[in-house]
């Protein structure tokens, strides 16, 4: 079983980044748009708000969100393995985590109109 990536396809920034990963990754990823997707809510046991707020992956049966989800994605794309190794170092991960949360918060505010 591959890695399922849950992302907001209606967010321009999110879509741009995910489309890039789609082009350079292999078939071990399943890309799941969370926009109006009840199945994504069931699969992740996350609310629509939680899914809209951060990127999530299901990897080895575990639901992981935020910066750690990116580290997992990067670890499975040869071109980006160096990023997964870099951000697996605690100090760099902590910095990345807070930067991601900052950016993700503003993207959430921009896209929160999608919440029912």
C-alpha positions in Angstrom: 0.0 0.0 0.0 1.3 3.4 -0.9 1.1 6.8 0.8 -2.1 8.7 0.6 -1.7 12.4 0.5 -4.7 14.6 1.5 -4.5 18.1 0.1 -6.7 21.1 -0.8 -6.9 21.2 -4.6 -8.9 24.4 -4.5 -6.0 26.3 -2.8 -3.8 27.7 -5.6 -0.6 27.4 -3.6 -1.4 23.8 -2.4 -2.4 22.7 -5.9 0.7 24.1 -7.5 3.0 22.3 -5.1 1.1 19.0 -5.2 1.0 19.1 -9.0 4.8 19.4 -9.0 5.1 16.4 -6.7 2.7 14.4 -8.9 4.9 15.0 -11.9 8.1 13.8 -10.3 6.8 11.0 -8.0 6.0 7.4 -8.8 2.7 5.4 -8.4 3.4 4.8 -4.7 1.4 8.0 -3.9 -2.4 8.4 -4.0 -3.4 12.0 -4.2 -6.7 12.8 -2.5 -8.4 16.2 -2.9 -10.1 17.0 0.4 -12.5 19.5 -1.1 -16.1 18.4 -0.3 -14.8 14.9 0.3 -16.6 13.0 3.0 -14.5 9.9 2.2 -11.3 11.8 3.2 -12.9 12.7 6.5 -13.7 9.0 7.2 -10.3 7.7 6.1 -8.4 10.2 8.3 -10.8 10.6 11.2 -10.1 14.3 10.8 -12.7 17.1 10.5 -13.1 19.1 7.4 -11.5 22.0 9.2 -8.5 19.9 10.3 -8.0 18.7 6.7 -8.3 22.2 5.3 -5.8 23.6 7.9 -2.9 21.2 7.1 -1.7 18.7 4.6 -2.1 15.1 5.8 -0.8 11.7 4.8 -1.6 8.1 5.6 1.6 6.2 5.7 1.9 2.7 7.1 -1.6 3.1 8.5 -0.8 6.3 10.4 -2.4 9.6 9.8 0.2 12.4 10.0 -0.3 16.1 9.4 1.6 19.3 8.9 5.4 19.5 8.5 5.9 15.9 9.3 3.7 15.0 6.4 6.0 16.9 4.1 9.0 15.1 5.5 7.3 11.8 4.7 6.4 12.9 1.1 10.0 14.1 0.5 11.5 10.9 1.8 9.7 9.0 -1.0 10.6 11.3 -3.9 14.3 10.8 -4.9 14.7 14.5 -5.9 13.7 15.6 -2.4 15.2 13.0 -0.1 17.8 15.5 0.9 15.0 17.7 2.4 13.6 14.8 4.3 17.1 14.1 5.8 17.7 17.8 6.5 14.3 18.3 8.2 14.6 15.1 10.2 17.3 16.9 12.2 15.4 18.2 15.2 16.5 21.9 15.2 15.7 22.2 11.5 12.4 20.3 11.9 11.3 22.7 14.7 12.1 25.7 12.5 10.3 24.1 9.5 7.3 23.2 11.7 6.7 26.7 12.8 7.3 28.2 9.4 4.9 25.7 7.9 2.2 26.4 10.6 2.6 30.2 9.9 2.1 29.8 6.2 -0.6 27.1 6.5 -2.6 29.4 8.9 -2.8 32.2 6.3 -3.7 29.7 3.5 -6.4 28.4 5.8 -7.8 31.8 6.4 -7.8 32.4 2.6 -9.6 29.1 2.0 -11.8 28.7 5.1 -14.9 29.7 3.1 -14.9 26.1 2.0 -16.1 25.0 5.4 -19.7 23.9 5.5 
